[in-house]
Amino acid sequence: MNKLGRVMDEAIKRNSNEPEFLQAVKEVLESLEPVAEKYPEYIEAGIFDRIIEPERQIIFRVPWVNDQGKVIVNRGFRVQFNSAIGPYKGGLRFHPSVNVGIIKFLGFEQIFKNSLTGLPLGGGKGGSDFDPKGKSDGEVMRFCQSFMFELSRHIGENTDIPAGDIGVGGREIGYMFGMYKKMRNEFTGVLTGKGLNFGGSLARTEATGYGLCYFMDEAMTSIKGKSFKDSTVVISGSGNVAIYATQKAQELGGKVVALSDSTGYIYDEDGIKLETVRQIKEVERKRISEYVKYHKNAQYIEGCSGIWSIKCDIALPCATQNELDEKAAKILVENGCFAVGEGANMPSTPEAVEIFLENDVVFGPGKAANAGGVATSGLEMSQNSMRYSWTFEEVDAKLKQIMIDIYKNASTAASEFGFDNNLVIGANIAGFMKVAQAMKAQGVAY
Ligand code: NDP
């Protein structure tokens, strides 16, 4: 019996022009059917209806002046989705594809992800259709300052604490933090992902990629008795998540043979030389195609989707949403891939996820597998509140334990409802339960 069909119908009616948001809601509601069956009190309390509607969404104008003196107008967003278990928390994305539907899908996913970390963090997300690519540091700074001028009205260390995402790294966080501090005349942990000498946490930069590998290692060992050791790994993207996933996968004994960016991918059968990638992407901010200039045996192929046709044991999509479709999933399975871990948010289409689950591929959904970033942001908030810094090893050990616990909680929830090893259902249920209980306890206040 379908108890949540009405909620989904309502979501479709209200958000018909937001396909990514509806995709995320559909996946979660389908997973929660057995919960609705077992706990009818959540239906009566309107939890499902409420959890898919943001508490608040803010859209604002971001005017700035480019290097030629021309006024440019971008659009800024912050969706404060759910604060039942803690202040809103989630990244900012700067990318031309950003619109309210994308931010809503990300904010919605964030509710469950943050709950899974075990930390007191609500869900939110924001960003802009600003494209940092090809912009000078001065242009990026002026944009970030204008963006923060408005955003600062809506955030705060106890209200909403943004972080980075696509197009927002240490440089952008620094510019935004500087502007917030100037406007408020207070030094607080209002953003995470800050520089180490102004309140940032050691291991935050590495956390999402490292956490992904810790999660997948635990899942692969528990479910299949396999690990990164001596496995061939394909990773998409070459940004923050992909770079540190590559580093950790290599440390754990895997051979990473491919990485990509939004124009194409590189294949190096001898194993990717990460220092070259970091120089190209983090320092020079150039295209991944430059890699083949340094390593003559490597190949560059234009276009991104072909990366999944490379034979591998483990695939880690770490670029963007819906980058891995049904066709790609079939090829991965045919080539013997036994594990897929989502470093990006919703990188696999629903059809691709179906293929993985049907073929017993160990599948780590993004909201569980990439939660290490926000978990370490939570640890950064704790350190800021204490005015104290833990060592890299201390943060890394906490991160690893959090990822292992997330796996165990998702796995236990899946088994409890009769879906052994289905971490999609398990993560959605485990993330939901804590938030639902808090919302019910707090009444219909929001
Ligand atoms: P970055 O901006 O550092 O890197 C993004 C990478 O993905 C770049 O290599 C970029 O290529 C590529 N990319 C972006 N858009 C597309 C596209 N449309 N098609 C193909 N490739 C694309 O971002 P992050 O590494 O921080 O984020 C990557 C993913 O991980 C996102 O889904 C994000 O939401 C998710 N995530 C990030 C977390 C974090 O802590 N940073 C935490 C949890 C999830 P190019 O260089 O050409 O732009």
Boltz pocket constraint, residues with backbone or C-beta under 6 A from the ligand:
constraints:
  - pocket:
      binder: B
      contacts: [[A, 164], [A, 165], [A, 166], [A, 167], [A, 168], [A, 169], [A, 204], [A, 208], [A, 237], [A, 238], [A, 239], [A, 240], [A, 241], [A, 242], [A, 260], [A, 261], [A, 262], [A, 263], [A, 286], [A, 304], [A, 318], [A, 319], [A, 320], [A, 321], [A, 323], [A, 343], [A, 344], [A, 345], [A, 370], [A, 371], [A, 373], [A, 374]]
      max_distance: 6.0
